[in-house]
């Protein structure tokens, strides 16, 4: 499918430069973004299923509890 977009010429030039730094054409960068955007709903569903399984799990951590101070020690 072809899509036509209207954007400011300066924005297009900057975006083209950013895409080039990634080794992509502007067209490929936009295509990749749209594919990522379209897949985000699927990832959200997968995350909710994972979270549900975790919360319903009977697994234990042998008394271990999250400790913010311990996690941030350097």
Secondary structure, 3 states (H helix, E strand, C coil): CCCCCCCCHHHHHHHHHHHHHCCCCHHHHHHHHHHHHHHHHHHHHHHHHHHHHHHHCCCCCCCCCCCHHHHCCC
